Amino acid sequence: MNLLLGSGGFRTEERVANLARHMRAHFGDVDRLLFIPYALADHDAYVGMMVQRGIHAGYRLDGIHHYDDPARAVAEAPAIFVGGGNTFRLVHDLYRFGLIEVIRQRVRAGVPYLGISAGTNVACPTLMTTNDMPIVAPPSFETLDLVPFQINPHYFNGQVHVQEGERLVPHFGETRDDRIREYHEMNDRPVLGLWEGGILHVSDDDVTLHCAPARVFRRGHQPLDVEPVASLREWLAPPAS
Amino acid sequence: MNLLLGSGGFRTEERVANLARHMRAHFGDVDRLLFIPYALADHDAYVGMMVQRGIHAGYRLDGIHHYDDPARAVAEAPAIFVGGGNTFRLVHDLYRFGLIEVIRQRVRAGVPYLGISAGTNVACPTLMTTNDMPIVAPPSFETLDLVPFQINPHYFNGQVHVQEGERLVPHFGETRDDRIREYHEMNDRPVLGLWEGGILHVSDDDVTLHCAPARVFRRGHQPLDVEPVASLREWLAPPAS
């Protein structure tokens, strides 16, 4: 297995350059990436935006929405790239087009996978650590299950501040750590809170953090802050059951 | 029908006093409020916290978790108060204990209802405009359907800022308006973005905004900002189908 999982927030020159460098090492000389844009509503506009922002790293993005048989497109793809947007919409469409099992099989067989934001959420066992609004009900919260832990993309610490006129004022909604603590009130799996710009590389042998810090949350343990570059495998093992 | 729907963020003296004043006008001289604490994990601690923060407005909060037959507790309640926390956990438990239909019937028959945050989300037709993390899968996204529109509690405009050391830095996740726009890519109902501290009063005759501004989102229309006190009924009518 060979996965690259990005947090999101690839909006600065440095972050885009980091991502492109990792993508080239990850995908090598494949001639195209099968791009899955289902998390956004306008698929063609999405492909155009990725190229304009340089997030294709020079590769041809081959939109799955142009194929009559999306499952076959996955089966024949040399590389898979699942983009961000709304995770519920993405999962809804992965089920609608019957893609969960075929993507899982292909990636487990070694086809390189890149996920960003929602595309990182769906690489986990469930969508339960997404930040997105549940705008559509997928048939299940279970996702690709490519890694044995959960990731929370766009992670940050502490209280949010929002604009009120010209001022930034504190907002009293649950913090991200509150939300992940609530996840662990009902679930066992470790959660990796991945700051924006962060990239996780997952191979059969290791899980390596690059480009941004992260916080590891394990049920019944204090959260643990980690800095890149770091191997996280020991912290993200599934809990003994 | 007689509903009081609070946004959340009742964390300042002024906001707590506003809420208490509205609660007393709303509930009058009932001897207790049946309190539904399922959105948080620790039900007794939740009741204690509400009293400590003064959010009971002097009423006795009668926790539904002390009843062997929660549906019967609803059927006999003089007033219903659904607290905040995680909306998915709340909806999961409302279905688990078979409470959706009995609450709906009682409130439609005139029993006064108060919801805060998650308790406001579930008064809507669906949970689709919650901000919460999907930590558990409820059997359905359909909720109490007491009002014909959706509410987004803890609403704010613009980009979030988060703490990085001592600095506040912009965060690139979707804004709240992005999320509600995505809701309208897949759904028709109007959405009311209710700022923290805001309270909506819904009767058979009117929908009235109190204590904080709100933004009305209607599919295919520009968002509309409204200030309290305002009647919102004309903006929140279901779309003609």
Interface residues (C-beta under 8 A of the other chain):
Chain A: G8 G9 R11 A41 G85 N86 R89 L127 M128 T129 T130 N131 D132 M133 P134 I135 V136 A137 S140 F141 H154 F156 N157 G158 Q159 V160 H161 V162 Q163 L168 H171 F172 G173 E174 R179 I180 E182 Y183 E185 M186 N187 E196
Chain B: G8 G9 R11 A41 G85 N86 R89 L127 M128 T129 T130 N131 D132 M133 P134 I135 V136 A137 S140 F141 H154 F156 N157 G158 Q159 V160 H161 V162 Q163 L168 H171 F172 G173 E174 R179 I180 E182 Y183 E185 M186 N187 E196
